[in-house]
Amino acid sequence: MVGIVATVVAALACAAGTAASASAGDERGTPATGCAAVAGDQAAWVECMLAGMTTEQKIGQMFVVNGFGQTADATDSASVTANRTMYGPDVSNLDDLIAKYQPGGVVYFNWSNTLSSPSQVASLSNGVQRAALAQPVPTPMLTSIDQEQGEVTRITSPATVFPGNMALGAARSTKLTFQNAAITGRELAAMGINVDNAPVVDVNTNPLNIADGIRAFGDQTPFVAKHGVAAVEGYEQGAGISAVAKHWPGLGGTSTNPDDGITVSDQSLAELREAFPAFEAAIDAGVDSIMVTHIETPNIPESSSVPTSLSPFFIQDILRGELGFDGVVVTDALNAEALADFTPQQVALMAINAGNDQLLEIDGFPTPNGESNLVPAYEAVVDAVASGEIPLSRIEESVRRILAQKWEVGLAGDDPIVPEAEVNELVGTSAHLNVARKTARRSITLLKNKGGTLPLSEFSKMRILSTGWGQTSTGLIANEIASRDLTAQSLPTGGNPTAERIDQVKRAAREFDAVVVNTFNVWAPNSIGQRHLIKELLDTGVPVIVIALGTPYDYAYLPQVDAFIAANDFQPVSVNAAVAALFGQFNPRGKLPVTIPKAHHPDEVFRKFGFGLSYP
């Protein structure tokens, strides 16, 4: 009781200081002086900040927004036009957006913020923080990004780009998982980003899953939980930023991505529960935030009428009540096609009533009348609080959690402005790049090597054709081969090549001694051309070597190839490692992080979890 009284007294004492300092501001951009005085006490700082906020600012704290521009004060015509189209004529840039809505968080994307270099991102972050601290109650901003690494990587070279989760699963090292997350987190922190929307802790139980796939660590819950904990600890303990475990209650059993359409899980609650320990492990590891996705669950009566992101059953009853999570619950993107049947107003009110703390309003795709989803959503919440439909106490419940997260990442007493001149010394260092290369090599998984096809000899004068799914990866493979003084040609085909293109590649292949084909999820409905390409290449009699840059499930559909390597990732660091393995520069050690079922026979095992070959 004494501690509670002390906290309340401190909050009341600093509230006046907050209001007094708000108008004066601070040239350095530090948090409000009145609350900075109690910054060492999380509860006191949270109550102090909350006491000085207006109702509108409290509501704004629940929104995570994105605006257009490489800087917060962007004046280029493209950014200004995009922002005014989305948010109205009085919002030209992020400065205006923050001033109008006083959001609690901002999320960055390549398509809206360019993210061209570490120094540009640092400058953007500093501008966002200055705008946030210029508000009536200066409140530092949660700045976030989807830097999962692997398939979902927003900031690329010269930042360190690591292989993704499935590659980490194949590498079989939680130490590397921790290091990858810690380095990613430290580089993000250097760029002024304090929240990474990672790691994915979904258990990829459906091999035909295009929502997760190589974004998942694997298909066994204890295994995913172990790597998930390592990643959470890497971000939070190793780097001091917030991790976000996603996508509750689990996308692993689905087949589509909620961003692209209605996503249905036919699992029963008992089946869905099998993946819950991965989230529970993240909670036990102290994860700051959990992201809820938009899945329809027709076989779970308690939540069959609404997507999981709008479901009190999944958020309040299970996530909070059963699993005991008291951190920040953030929705997945609320402009997702999976929510297309609801208006932005309905989504916002239902999300809050379901128990979400943060509403992730991504506005690259406006509503039919051209405005952003944020505008009607925010206004609906303001109206609902004013009318009493949503009690102010409900808003404050979430704002306390959000402010606590800001305290956890050091925004209470520290200056959130990062030194832009130093960012290039902290991001993409040789030591960090070496860890990425080590991870990639540990992840390379040899699944077939007929008659000792591999390793190839660098001294054989072989002529090798590089072809397949990715234009960039096909060229990179050819360049890596050519760098070994061998003849190499690049003929990319895309993800679903036409019969004409397949015939061109087949004719060319007859002039080479071997063909290296990179694939990506050949089992997907729109990828059948990749399977036809390899079938035709096998008819030439030229050895065909596959490097799978997506999930290793491809092997079940291509059993006749001469050699098969699963890289589990398409980033350059993984492609380079796969080529090095082709030539025996290291002995592949990766092990399958999933079980591969037979093609078209999901109940029959083709290759077991843990399978992996090495060279003699």
C-alpha positions in Angstrom: 0.0 0.0 0.0 2.8 2.4 0.9 4.4 1.9 -2.6 1.0 2.6 -4.3 0.5 5.8 -2.3 4.0 6.9 -3.1 3.5 6.3 -6.8 0.2 8.3 -6.8 1.8 11.2 -4.9 4.7 11.3 -7.3 2.3 11.2 -10.2 0.3 14.1 -8.9 3.4 16.1 -8.1 4.9 15.7 -11.5 1.6 16.3 -13.4 1.9 20.0 -12.8 5.5 19.9 -13.9 4.4 18.1 -17.1 1.8 20.7 -18.0 4.2 23.6 -17.1 7.1 22.2 -19.2 4.9 21.2 -22.1 4.6 24.7 -23.5 8.2 25.5 -23.0 9.5 22.4 -24.7 13.2 21.4 -24.7 15.7 22.2 -27.4 17.4 18.8 -27.0 14.1 17.0 -27.5 14.1 15.2 -24.2 10.9 13.9 -22.6 8.8 16.2 -20.4 10.9 17.6 -17.6 8.2 17.1 -15.0 8.1 13.3 -15.6 11.8 13.0 -16.3 12.2 13.7 -12.6 10.6 10.3 -11.8 11.9 8.5 -14.9 13.7 5.9 -12.7 10.4 4.5 -11.4 8.3 2.9 -14.2 5.0 3.1 -12.4 5.5 6.7 -11.3 6.6 7.8 -14.8 3.6 6.1 -16.4 1.1 7.7 -14.0 2.9 11.1 -14.4 2.6 11.0 -18.2 -0.9 9.8 -18.1 -2.0 12.5 -15.7 -0.9 15.2 -18.1 -2.6 13.8 -21.3 -5.8 15.0 -22.8 -8.4 12.4 -23.7 -7.5 12.9 -27.4 -3.8 12.2 -26.7 -4.6 9.1 -24.7 -6.7 7.9 -27.7 -3.9 8.8 -30.1 -1.4 6.7 -28.1 -3.4 3.6 -29.1 -2.7 4.1 -32.8 0.5 3.1 -34.7 0.5 5.0 -38.0 2.6 5.4 -41.1 3.1 8.5 -43.2 4.9 9.2 -46.4 8.4 10.8 -46.6 12.0 10.1 -46.2 12.1 12.6 -43.4 9.5 13.7 -40.9 9.3 17.2 -42.4 9.3 16.0 -46.1 8.3 18.6 -48.6 8.6 16.7 -51.9 5.5 16.7 -54.0 5.0 12.9 -54.0 5.0 12.6 -50.2 2.9 15.7 -49.7 0.3 14.6 -52.2 0.2 11.1 -50.7 -0.2 12.4 -47.1 -2.9 14.9 -48.0 -4.8 12.3 -50.0 -4.7 10.0 -47.0 -5.1 12.3 -44.1 -6.6 15.6 -45.4 -5.3 18.9 -46.6 -3.8 19.8 -43.3 -1.4 16.8 -43.2 1.6 17.2 -45.6 4.1 15.1 -43.7 4.8 13.1 -40.6 5.3 16.2 -38.6 1.7 17.2 -39.4 0.4 13.7 -38.9 1.9 13.5 -35.4 0.7 16.9 -34.4 -2.9 16.1 -35.5 -3.3 12.6 -34.0 -0.5 12.4 -31.4 -0.1 8.7 -32.0 1.8 6.4 -29.7 3.8 4.7 -32.5 5.0 5.0 -36.1 5.8 2.1 -38.4 8.3 2.4 -41.3 8.0 0.9 -44.8 10.1 1.0 -47.9 7.2 2.1 -50.0 6.3 5.1 -47.8 9.7 6.0 -46.2 12.2 4.7 -48.8 14.6 3.4 -46.1 17.5 3.9 -48.4 20.4 4.0 -46.0 21.0 3.7 -42.2 21.7 7.4 -42.0 18.5 8.3 -43.7 16.5 6.0 -41.4 18.3 7.6 -38.4 17.4 11.1 -39.6 13.7 10.0 -40.1 13.6 8.6 -36.6 15.0 11.7 -35.1 12.5 13.8 -36.9 9.7 11.6 -35.7 10.9 11.9 -32.1 11.3 15.7 -32.3 7.7 15.9 -33.6 6.5 13.7 -30.8 8.3 15.7 -28.1 6.9 19.0 -29.5 3.4 17.9 -28.5 1.5 19.6 -25.6 2.6 16.7 -23.4 5.9 15.6 -24.9 5.7 11.9 -25.3 8.5 9.9 -26.9 7.5 7.6 -29.8 7.6 3.9 -30.3 9.2 3.6 -33.7 8.7 0.1 -35.3 9.5 -1.9 -38.4 9.1 -5.5 -39.7 12.8 -6.4 -39.8 12.2 -10.2 -39.4 15.2 -10.9 -41.6 15.0 -13.3 -44.5 11.8 -13.0 -46.5 10.6 -9.9 -44.6 13.5 -7.5 -44.5 12.7 -3.8 -44.8 16.2 -2.3 -44.4 18.8 -4.1 -46.6 22.5 -3.5 -47.3 24.5 -1.8 -46.0 22.7 -2.9 -42.9 23.4 -6.5 -41.9 20.9 -8.8 -43.7 20.6 -12.2 -42.0 18.9 -15.4 -43.2 15.4 -15.8 -41.9 13.8 -18.0 -39.3 13.6 -21.3 -41.2 17.3 -21.0 -42.0 18.0 -20.5 -38.3 15.9 -23.6 -37.6 18.1 -25.5 -40.1 21.3 -24.2 -38.4 20.2 -25.8 -35.1 21.8 -23.1 -32.9 19.8 -21.0 -30.5 23.1 -19.2 -29.9 23.1 -18.0 -33.5 19.4 -17.1 -33.2 20.2 -14.9 -30.2 23.1 -13.3 -32.0 21.1 -12.6 -35.1 18.3 -10.9 -33.1 20.7 -9.0 -30.9 22.7 -7.7 -33.8 19.5 -6.8 -35.7 18.2 -5.1 -32.6 21.4 -3.1 -32.0 21.5 -1.9 -35.6 17.8 -0.9 -35.5 18.5 1.0 -32.2 21.4 2.8 -33.9 18.9 4.0 -36.5 16.4 5.1 -33.9 14.0 2.2 -34.1 13.0 0.7 -30.7 10.4 -2.0 -31.7 11.0 -4.8 -34.1 7.8 -6.6 -35.2 9.6 -10.0 -34.8 10.0 -12.8 -34.2 7.4 -15.0 -35.9 6.7 -17.8 -33.5 4.0 -19.5 -35.5 4.4 -23.3 -35.9 4.4 -24.1 -39.6 2.1 -27.2 -39.3 0.7 -26.7 -42.8 3.4 -27.4 -45.5 1.3 -25.4 -48.0 1.4 -22.3 -45.9 2.2 -19.1 -47.9 1.6 -16.8 -44.9 4.6 -18.2 -42.9 6.7 -20.8 -44.7 10.3 -19.7 -44.3 9.3 -17.0 -41.9 8.7 -19.8 -39.3 11.5 -21.6 -37.3 10.0 -25.0 -38.0 7.0 -27.2 -37.6 7.5 -28.6 -34.0 6.2 -26.5 -31.1 9.0 -27.1 -28.6 11.6 -26.4 -31.3 9.9 -23.1 -32.3 9.5 -22.1 -28.7 13.2 -22.6 -28.0 14.3 -20.4 -31.0 11.5 -17.9 -30.2 12.8 -17.4 -26.7 16.4 -17.0 -28.0 15.1 -14.3 -30.5 13.1 -12.4 -27.9 16.1 -12.4 -25.5 18.3 -11.3 -28.3 16.1 -8.3 -29.1 15.3 -7.3 -25.6 18.3 -8.3 -23.5 20.9 -8.2 -26.2 19.8 -5.0 -27.8 17.4 -3.2 -25.5 14.5 -2.9 -27.9 11.1 -4.5 -27.9 10.3 -7.8 -29.5 6.9 -8.5 -30.9 5.9 -12.2 -30.9 3.5 -13.0 -33.8 1.0 -14.0 -35.1 -1.3 -14.9 -32.2 -3.0 -17.3 -32.1 -0.9 -18.8 -34.9 -0.9 -18.6 -38.7 1.0 -22.0 -39.0 -2.1 -24.0 -39.8 -3.5 -21.7 -42.5 -2.7 -21.5 -46.2 -3.3 -17.8 -47.1 -2.0 -14.5 -45.9 -4.5 -12.2 -44.1 -3.0 -9.3 -46.0 -4.3 -10.7 -49.2 -7.7 -12.2 -48.4 -9.9 -14.0 -45.9 -7.8 -16.4 -43.9 -9.5 -19.4 -42.5 -8.2 -22.0 -40.0 -10.3 -25.2 -39.9 -8.5 -26.3 -36.7 -10.4 -27.0 -33.6 -9.4 -25.2 -30.4 -7.6 -28.3 -29.2 -5.5 -28.3 -32.4 -4.8 -24.6 -32.3 -3.7 -24.9 -28.7 -0.9 -27.2 -29.8 1.0 -24.1 -31.0 0.2 -22.0 -27.9 3.3 -23.1 -25.9 5.5 -21.2 -28.4 3.7 -17.9 -27.4 3.7 -18.9 -23.8 7.5 -19.4 -23.9 7.8 -15.9 -25.4 5.7 -14.5 -22.6 7.8 -16.3 -20.0 10.9 -14.8 -21.6 9.4 -11.3 -21.0 8.3 -10.4 -24.5 7.1 -6.8 -24.5 4.4 -7.2 -27.2 2.3 -9.8 -29.0 0.7 -9.2 -32.4 -2.7 -10.6 -33.1 -3.6 -11.7 -36.6 -6.9 -11.9 -38.5 -7.9 -15.5 -38.8 -11.5 -16.9 -39.1 -12.0 -19.9 -36.9 -15.3 -21.5 -37.9 -14.7 -24.6 -35.8 -14.2 -22.7 -32.6 -17.7 -21.6 -31.4 -16.5 -19.1 -28.9 -14.9 -17.0 -31.7 -16.5 -18.2 -34.9 -18.3 -14.9 -35.6 -15.3 -12.6 -35.8 -11.6 -12.7 -36.9 -9.2 -13.5 -34.1 -7.9 -9.8 -34.0 -11.5 -8.7 -33.0 -12.1 -11.6 -30.6 -12.4 -11.1 -26.8 -12.1 -14.9 -26.5 -8.7 -15.1 -28.0 -7.3 -11.9 -26.5 -8.9 -11.5 -23.1 -9.9 -15.0 -22.2 -6.9 -16.9 -23.5 -4.0 -14.6 -24.1 -4.5 -12.4 -21.0 -6.5 -14.7 -18.8 -5.1 -18.2 -19.5 -1.5 -17.3 -20.6 -1.2 -14.4 -18.2 0.2 -11.9 -20.8 0.0 -8.3 -19.5 2.1 -6.6 -22.1 1.1 -4.7 -25.2 -1.3 -6.4 -27.6 -1.0 -5.0 -31.1 -3.2 -5.8 -34.0 -1.8 -6.9 -37.3 -2.3 -4.4 -40.1 -6.0 -3.2 -40.0 -6.1 -2.6 -43.7 -5.7 -6.3 -44.4 -8.1 -7.8 -46.9 -9.1 -10.3 -44.2 -11.1 -7.4 -42.6 -12.6 -6.1 -45.8 -16.1 -6.9 -44.6 -15.8 -4.4 -41.8 -15.6 -0.6 -41.9 -12.6 1.1 -40.3 -14.9 2.4 -37.6 -16.2 -1.1 -36.8 -12.7 -2.5 -36.8 -11.3 0.2 -34.4 -14.2 -0.2 -31.9 -14.3 -3.9 -32.0 -10.5 -4.2 -31.7 -10.5 -2.0 -28.5 -13.4 -3.9 -27.1 -11.7 -7.2 -27.8 -8.7 -6.1 -25.7 -6.1 -4.8 -28.1 -3.9 -2.0 -26.9 -2.4 -0.7 -30.2 -4.2 -0.4 -33.6 -1.8 -0.9 -36.5 -3.2 1.5 -39.1 -1.2 1.0 -42.3 -2.5 3.3 -44.9 -0.7 2.5 -48.2 -4.1 1.4 -49.5 -6.8 3.9 -48.8 -10.5 3.3 -48.2 -12.8 3.6 -51.3 -13.3 7.3 -50.8 -9.5 7.9 -50.9 -8.9 8.7 -47.2 -6.9 6.6 -44.9 -8.3 4.1 -42.5 -6.9 6.1 -39.6 -9.2 9.1 -40.1 -12.6 7.4 -39.6 -11.1 4.9 -37.1 -9.7 7.6 -34.8 -12.8 9.7 -35.0 -15.0 6.7 -34.2 -12.9 6.1 -31.0 -13.1 9.7 -30.0 -16.9 9.7 -30.4 -17.2 6.4 -28.6 -15.3 7.7 -25.6 -17.2 11.0 -25.6 -20.6 9.2 -25.6 -19.5 6.7 -22.9 -19.7 3.7 -25.3 -16.1 3.1 -24.5 -15.1 4.1 -20.9 -12.1 6.4 -20.7 -10.8 3.9 -18.1 -10.6 1.3 -20.9 -8.4 3.6 -23.0 -6.2 4.4 -20.0 -5.7 0.7 -19.4 -4.0 0.4 -22.7 -2.1 3.6 -22.5 -0.5 2.5 -19.3 0.8 -0.6 -21.0 2.0 1.4 -24.0 3.8 3.9 -21.7 5.3 1.0 -19.8 6.7 -0.3 -23.0 8.2 3.1 -23.7 9.8 3.0 -20.3 11.2 -0.5 -21.0 13.0 0.6 -24.1 14.6 3.5 -22.3 12.4 6.4 -23.6 11.5 7.8 -20.2 14.7 9.4 -19.1 17.1 9.1 -22.1 17.3 11.4 -25.0 15.6 9.5 -27.9 17.6 11.4 -30.5 20.3 9.1 -32.0 23.7 10.4 -33.2 23.3 10.3 -37.0 27.1 10.8 -37.6 27.8 7.5 -35.8 25.2 5.2 -37.4 27.5 4.0 -40.2 30.0 2.9 -37.7 27.4 0.8 -35.9 25.4 -0.7 -38.8 26.7 -3.4 -41.2 30.1 -3.8 -39.5 32.4 -6.5 -40.6 31.8 -8.4 -37.3 28.1 -8.4 -37.9 28.4 -9.5 -41.5 30.7 -12.4 -40.4 27.9 -13.6 -38.1 25.4 -13.4 -41.0 27.8 -15.5 -43.2 28.3 -18.0 -40.4 24.6 -18.4 -39.9 24.0 -18.9 -43.7 26.6 -21.6 -44.0 25.3 -23.4 -40.9 21.8 -23.4 -42.4 22.6 -25.0 -45.8 20.9 -28.4 -45.9 21.9 -31.1 -48.4 18.9 -33.3 -49.1 20.1 -35.2 -52.1 23.4 -36.0 -53.8 22.9 -38.7 -56.4 26.2 -40.4 -57.4 28.3 -37.8 -55.7 27.1 -35.0 -58.1 28.4 -32.6 -55.5 30.7 -31.0 -54.7 31.6 -29.6 -58.1 35.2 -28.9 -58.9 36.5 -25.4 -59.3 39.2 -26.8 -61.6 37.0 -28.8 -64.0 36.4 -26.0 -66.6 32.7 -26.9 -66.3 30.1 -24.8 -68.1 27.2 -24.2 -65.8 23.8 -22.7 -66.6 22.0 -20.8 -63.8 18.3 -20.5 -64.2 15.0 -20.5 -62.2 12.7 -18.4 -60.0 14.6 -15.3 -59.0 16.1 -12.8 -61.4 18.4 -11.5 -58.8 19.3 -14.9 -57.3 19.8 -16.4 -60.8 22.3 -13.7 -61.7 24.0 -13.9 -58.3 24.5 -17.7 -58.7 26.0 -17.2 -62.1 28.3 -14.5 -60.9 29.5 -16.6 -58.0 30.2 -19.5 -60.3 32.0 -17.3 -62.8 34.2 -15.9 -60.0 35.7 -19.3 -59.8 37.0 -19.1 -63.4 34.2 -21.3 -64.7 31.8 -20.5 -67.6 28.4 -19.5 -66.3 25.3 -18.0 -67.9 22.2 -16.6 -66.3 18.7 -17.3 -67.7 16.0 -16.4 -65.1 12.5 -17.7 -65.7 10.4 -16.2 -62.9 8.0 -18.0 -60.6 5.8 -19.5 -63.2 7.6 -19.7 -66.6 5.7 -20.1 -69.8 6.1 -23.0 -72.1 8.1 -20.8 -74.5 10.5 -19.7 -71.8 10.9 -23.3 -70.6 11.8 -24.3 -74.2 14.4 -21.6 -74.5 16.1 -22.7 -71.3 15.9 -26.3 -72.3 17.6 -25.6 -75.6 20.3 -23.6 -73.9 20.9 -26.3 -71.2 22.2 -28.7 -73.9 25.3 -26.6 -74.3 26.2 -26.8 -70.6 27.7 -29.5 -68.3 25.3 -28.8 -65.5 22.3 -26.7 -64.7 21.7 -25.0 -61.3 18.0 -24.2 -60.8 16.9 -21.9 -58.0 13.3 -22.6 -56.8 10.8 -20.9 -54.5 7.8 -22.9 -53.2 7.1 -25.0 -56.3 4.1 -26.5 -54.5 2.2 -23.2 -54.7 -0.7 -23.1 -57.2 0.9 -20.3 -59.2 4.3 -22.0 -59.4 3.5 -25.0 -61.5 5.8 -23.7 -64.3 8.8 -24.2 -62.0 8.0 -27.9 -61.8 7.6 -28.1 -65.6 10.9 -26.4 -66.1 12.8 -28.9 -64.1 11.0 -31.8 -65.7 12.0 -30.6 -69.1 15.6 -30.0 -68.0 15.8 -33.5 -66.7 14.9 -34.8 -70.1 18.1 -33.2 -71.5 20.3 -35.6 -69.6 22.4 -32.7 -68.2 22.8 -33.0 -64.4 20.2 -30.8 -62.6 21.0 -29.3 -59.3 18.3 -27.5 -57.3 18.9 -24.8 -54.7 15.6 -24.2 -52.9 15.4 -20.6 -51.8 11.9 -21.0 -50.2 10.7 -23.9 -48.0 12.4 -27.3 -48.4 9.1 -28.9 -49.2 10.0 -28.4 -52.8 12.1 -31.6 -52.6 9.0 -33.8 -52.5 7.9 -32.4 -55.8 11.3 -32.7 -57.5 12.6 -36.1 -56.4 14.3 -36.9 -59.7 16.9 -34.1 -59.6 20.6 -35.1 -59.3 21.3 -32.9 -56.2 19.1 -30.8 -53.9 20.2 -28.1 -51.5 17.8 -26.3 -49.2 19.0 -22.8 -48.5 15.7 -21.9 -46.7 16.2 -18.3 -47.7 16.8 -16.1 -50.7 18.9 -13.2 -49.3 22.3 -12.8 -51.0 24.1 -14.1 -47.9 22.3 -17.4 -48.2 22.6 -17.6 -52.0 26.3 -17.1 -51.7 26.5 -19.8 -49.0 24.6 -22.3 -51.2 27.0 -21.7 -54.1 30.0 -22.2 -51.7 28.4 -25.5 -50.7 28.1 -26.5 -54.3 31.9 -26.3 -54.6 32.7 -28.0 -51.3 34.1 -24.8 -49.6 32.4 -26.2 -46.5 30.6 -29.3 -45.6 26.8 -28.8 -45.3 25.6 -29.3 -41.7 22.0 -28.1 -41.8 19.2 -30.3 -40.7 15.5 -30.1 -41.8 13.5 -27.9 -39.3 10.3 -29.4 -40.8 9.1 -32.8 -41.9 8.6 -33.0 -45.6 5.4 -35.0 -46.6 5.1 -36.7 -49.9 3.7 -34.5 -52.7 -0.1 -34.7 -52.8 0.0 -37.1 -49.8 0.3 -35.0 -46.7 -0.1 -37.9 -44.3 2.9 -39.8 -45.7 6.5 -38.8 -44.7 9.0 -38.1 -47.5 11.9 -36.8 -45.3 11.8 -36.5 -41.5 12.5 -33.5 -39.3 16.2 -33.5 -38.6 17.3 -35.1 -41.9 20.4 -33.7 -43.7 23.3 -35.1 -45.6 26.9 -34.2 -45.7 29.8 -34.8 -48.1 32.0 -37.9 -47.4 
